[in-house]
């Protein structure tokens, strides 16, 4: 059984969606966090044994603990191959899949955060520029037909669609038709709709 440590309307919401796509039994344990706007309450100190920064998401799968969105996505996609949420290890697409998962966890999160805070205006961030990131993202999503790996919906699609939903909601990215169309397709998936219904636990 998978236990998801989750806070509603947070990054862990995308893992609710991922677990709905996975098709395996899971339960949600609502976990207090301090949100980015300063609201909320901290998790108890004991929770640091689950996540080192007392953040969400994290999962416990029969005693195996995994934290952070990309880590969880990579773990469950490989642990449950019957869900077909990742290219197989010998699939030529596996290289791009691994790259996109790492890119999501790195530049695709770090660059918009720096941009939003204005840090990238003072000096280079080391992650690349916002314009470089946006150009790569647009090219990647344009090539989605209909998903990042063709007809195969993947764990990476959950992460990228969730990121685009968030960035467009807060005007961190322009609402280009290619982004709007991709997220609209993703948001119409039955698993995505079920996840919205389960977001509060």
Secondary structure, DSSP 8 states (H G I E B T S, - for coil): -EEEEE-TTSTTHHHHHHHHHHT--EEEEE---B-TTS-B----GGGGGT-TTS-S-EEEETTEEEESHHHHHHHHHHHTGGG--S--TTSTTHHHHHHHHHHHHTHHHHHHHHHHHTGGGTS--SS--HHHHHHHHHHHHHT-SSBTBBTB--HHHHHHHHHHHHHHHTTSS---HHHHHHHHHHHTSHHHHHHHHHTT-
